[in-house]
């Protein structure tokens, strides 16, 4: 059997697409590796993929809060920056280059899934974590309200302030 035409119908039986086949070549030979997928990333790109190109500082700080320190830590998988803010409403903001698992992963989390302005994250009484633009973020502040946690988080993507 050699197909000459293929017709595609919708659920109501109306013809939507028609393919007319004028020529088919049988017996074409393809190399064994013809359909192999090659990685387009070089080894150097893979090694630097988990580093932070820039550190993002929040544009919003609660009243009485100021920047105290910045520390960069290298983990087995990525580079992590810990920003410490002190004052009446002290908190820590952690930024880390996102890592992509080779396979799908199921993770458990506590807290509430929230969407605030441009942040989709997991909110608890004292913390918020979210991912954006190839980075994972985590804020922890014992004396911050949930609204303040969300305001700090959303201000990290308004304008990137870097060194």
C-alpha positions in Angstrom: 0.0 0.0 0.0 1.3 3.4 -1.0 -0.6 6.4 0.4 -1.7 9.0 -2.1 -3.6 11.4 0.1 -4.2 12.0 3.9 -7.2 13.8 5.1 -7.6 15.2 8.7 -11.1 15.8 10.1 -12.2 17.6 13.3 -14.6 16.1 15.9 -17.6 17.2 13.8 -16.4 15.4 10.7 -15.4 18.5 8.8 -12.2 18.1 6.7 -9.5 20.5 8.0 -6.3 19.4 6.3 -5.5 17.5 3.2 -2.1 16.2 2.2 -1.6 15.1 -1.4 1.4 12.8 -1.8 3.0 12.9 -5.2 6.3 11.0 -4.7 7.6 8.6 -2.0 11.1 7.3 -2.0 11.5 3.8 -0.5 14.7 2.2 0.5 16.6 5.4 1.6 19.6 4.6 3.7 20.4 6.7 6.8 23.4 6.4 9.0 22.9 4.6 12.3 23.5 7.9 14.2 21.3 10.0 11.9 18.7 10.6 14.7 21.1 10.9 17.6 20.7 14.2 19.5 24.0 16.0 20.3 24.3 18.5 23.1 24.8 22.0 21.8 26.4 23.2 25.0 30.2 23.0 25.2 31.8 21.7 28.4 32.8 25.2 29.3 29.2 26.4 29.0 28.0 23.5 31.3 30.6 24.4 33.9 29.7 28.1 34.0 25.9 27.5 33.8 25.5 27.3 37.5 27.3 30.6 38.4 25.6 33.9 39.1 26.3 36.5 36.4 24.9 39.3 38.6 23.6 39.7 42.1 20.2 41.3 42.4 19.5 43.6 45.3 15.9 44.3 46.3 14.6 47.8 45.5 12.2 47.7 48.5 13.4 47.5 52.1 11.0 47.8 55.0 11.4 51.0 57.1 14.4 50.8 59.5 16.1 48.1 57.4 19.5 48.4 55.8 22.0 46.3 53.9 24.7 44.7 56.1 26.7 42.2 54.2 27.2 39.9 51.1 28.8 36.5 51.1 29.4 34.2 48.1 29.4 30.5 48.8 30.2 27.7 46.3 28.2 24.5 46.7 28.7 21.2 44.8 26.1 22.2 42.2 26.0 26.0 42.1 27.1 29.4 43.4 25.1 31.0 46.2 25.0 34.6 47.4 23.8 35.4 50.9 22.7 39.0 51.4 22.1 40.1 55.0 19.9 43.0 55.9 19.7 44.3 59.5 17.5 46.7 61.5 13.9 46.7 62.7 12.9 44.2 60.0 16.0 42.1 59.5 16.1 39.4 56.9 18.4 37.2 54.7 18.0 37.0 51.0 19.7 34.0 49.3 20.3 33.9 45.5 21.5 30.8 43.7 21.8 29.8 40.1 19.1 27.4 39.2 20.1 23.8 38.5 18.1 21.7 36.1 17.6 18.1 37.0 18.2 15.4 34.3 14.8 14.0 35.0 11.5 15.2 36.5 11.6 15.5 40.3 8.8 15.6 42.8 9.6 17.7 45.9 7.6 18.4 49.0 7.2 21.8 50.4 5.4 23.5 53.3 3.5 26.7 53.1 1.2 28.3 50.6 1.6 28.8 46.9 1.2 32.5 46.2 1.2 34.8 43.2 2.1 38.4 44.0 2.7 40.8 41.1 5.5 38.9 39.2 6.4 36.4 41.9 5.1 32.9 42.0 6.4 31.2 45.1 6.0 29.2 48.3 5.2 31.4 51.3 5.4 30.3 55.0 5.0 32.5 58.1 8.7 33.5 58.0 10.0 32.7 54.6 9.4 32.8 50.8 11.1 30.9 48.0 10.7 31.3 44.3 12.5 31.0 41.0 12.9 33.6 38.3 15.2 34.3 35.4 17.4 31.3 36.0 17.9 31.9 39.7 16.4 30.5 42.8 15.6 32.9 45.6 14.9 32.4 49.3 14.0 35.1 51.9 13.8 34.4 55.6 12.8 37.0 58.1 11.3 36.2 61.5 9.9 39.7 62.1 8.7 40.4 58.5 5.0 40.2 57.7 3.9 38.1 54.7 3.2 41.3 52.8 6.7 42.6 53.4 8.2 39.3 52.3 6.3 39.5 49.1 7.2 43.2 48.5 10.9 42.5 48.9 10.6 39.5 46.5 8.7 41.4 43.8 11.2 44.3 44.0 14.1 42.0 43.0 12.8 41.9 39.4 11.7 45.5 39.0 15.2 46.7 38.2 18.4 44.7 38.7 20.8 46.7 40.8 24.2 45.2 40.5 27.6 46.2 41.6 
